[in-house]
């Protein structure tokens, strides 16, 4: 049969066959193993943390496009970072001394979020590694230029409809990600972060990563979150119908901007996370419903005097399933 | 009583709860509630009512559409013709009864819907989540660890939180 086709089409047939083999090979690009996925994630996390870089980052979600300037410095084992948006009200995010501060000059608010988890990431638990392998295919994709850099793209393709797909473009030299995309089951882009230009491995002056307001100006409101899992304890809450592959990584109380204690549970499949917040609010009606912000879906419900807020970088159905099965243990 | 139907429309019901809501839909006021809540939802989304002459224009355009000549699809195996036919008839009945109610809305139902609208607005509108929650979540998300501070843009995005920090 093949011979026959070859004879009939001659050189064109040979070319066609070669192209077909190439196409089949590409489509069947070997799925990398769990160890490779974990090693790749670890390298990307280390690069994001330990490289010096400066660039312009574009965040696209829904119909919105927002451009920001990012400066990242790693010095004496510590990270310093400053992100300033270039459009609309000037807001900035500054990371230093183990905490993240978000400045909203338009609303005269500073939010302070303690940082505790970041350094722990490259070591995923064996269960999380298994979840990563069981629920995503990790594979190498194409090479191509992004932000002037010859990048290598990698894809985490979900094996079920309960999670999104993720594609990352990395600088092969430093391992740093220069573009990240979340896509849904119809292959439509849900959200994208991309550098339009970036300089990696340069010397950076400490001045460039200092906040515009070293001290909150008078009249500003400082909203300090209490430390999260520093005192892990059982909240007594659980999710009865947890989507497969998600494992509890945090169970504790935290104080958000001076409010009473809020129970915070986090479930992760090794790549993304879903947070469950349970806040006692009494019987007075609170606004409830669903919303979406880029790759994050949110469901807010009122249940037996508690406000249950569930959010994460997963499809709405996954968030809804979790939100509707939050129960007392 | 209509609350379950409203929640069903919002996609909040599953399993037994959803079954109960479907039973309610078949009840005496089921379809009226269904129409009522859709009027509420349309008003909230500012869809408004179709412009005058919509039906005529739609019919004219439908008439003008070319007839598509396509190969007859293979019938899915396993579903005997008689059941397929029965299902079609049932579908027509359901669509028919909904259509009748929609075309002939009892004025009181619509008036009630509009009245309820004002009360329900705060509850039905999609709720922007507090940046406090977004920030608290961000630190635990593994993808944040590989993207650095980029994902924090979600918490400070101007368009994302309705501009409400």
Interface residues (C-beta under 8 A of the other chain):
Chain A: X41 X44 X45 X48 X49 X57 X59 X61 X64 X66 X68 X70 X72 X81 X83 X85 X87 X88 X89 X91 X92 X93 X95 X100 X102 X104 X106 X107 X109 X111 X113 X115 X116 X117 X118 X121 X124 X166 X168 X177 X180 X193 X223 X225 X228 X249 X250 X254 X256 X257 X264 X266 X268 X270 X271 X272 X273 X275 X277 X285 X287 X288 X289 X290 X291 X292 X293 X294 X296 X298 X300 X309 X311 X312 X313 X320 X321 X324
Chain B: X10 X11 X12 X14 X122 X123 X124 X125 X126 X127 X128 X129 X130 X131 X132 X133 X134 X135 X136 X137 X138 X139 X140 X141 X142 X143 X145 X146 X147 X148 X149 X150 X151 X152 X153 X154 X155 X156 X157 X158 X159 X160 X161 X163 X164 X165
